[in-house]
């Protein structure tokens, strides 16, 4: 497993938190994915159960 980059990126995680009615909004460790920018907690490999 690789180390997670925890730098503030200036981009915001766009994962939708339906229970709270808002996007995640984290700016820590955000990376670009096809689904949009995601933080390490909402990385598509994590949310879908895939292998990192």
N, C-alpha and C positions, 0 to 999 in steps of 0.2 A: 504494500500500500504506500502510495506516495504522500509526501507531506502536503498539507493544505496551506496555500498562500493566504495569510490573514491580513494583507494590506488593504487599506481603504482605497477603492478604485475610482471613485467618482461616479460610477454607474450604480444603479439601484436594481435589486432583485425584483423581478416582475411576477413572481409566483403569487397566485391569487389565494388568499386565506378566506375561504367562503364563510366560515363561522364568524369571522371578524368584519367581513365586508370590505376588505382592503387588500392591497398588495403587500408583500413582505417588506420591501423598502430597504433592506439591509444594504450597506455599501462595503461590507467586509468580505474580501475574497471573491467578489463577483466575477464570473467568467461568461463569455458569450456561448450560447447554445442555439440550436435551431428554434427552440421554443421561446427564446428570449434570454436576457441576462438572468443568471441564477447564482445565489450564494451557495456555499458548501452544503447547507442543510436542505436546499431545494434543488440540488444537482439532479438532472433527469435520471442518472444511474442510481441515485439513492431513492427517489420517489417512485420509481418503477420496479425496483428490486434487481436491477441489472448489476453486472460486475463493473467496478471502477476501472 
